[in-house]
């Protein structure tokens, strides 16, 4: 059975494709990465591999980063020291909701600036490489 995608979901995915990767800050070759893990604070239940989570729980990742997320496992990927969102309360969940706020305001430039500012702050806080390339 084919699942139908609604207008809001299409709008979210189109918005995600316009953003830089949340792990590297690089534009282009962006894929929609679903956050499958649970979080009771956000009312987010675990999603199995056969079912995608609600479209709100998505972040932009470059192809390479998206593959890495699947290879090492989602929980490990989002908590790596090089991940620039680790200092935000609830990490990727909060980032996904913040990006949804930018989408609701149709503010691609604001979302891009916010992603790049988080990556710059993470790079300044640690000596490890967060960004592997230029924007």
Secondary structure, 3 states (H helix, E strand, C coil): CCCCCCHHHHHHHHHHHCCCCCCCCCCCCEEEEECCCCEHHHCECCCCCCCCCCCCCEEEEEHHHHHHHHHHCHHHHHHCCCCCCCCCCCCHHHHHHHHHHHHHCCCHHHHHHHHHHHHHHHHHHCCCCCCCCCC
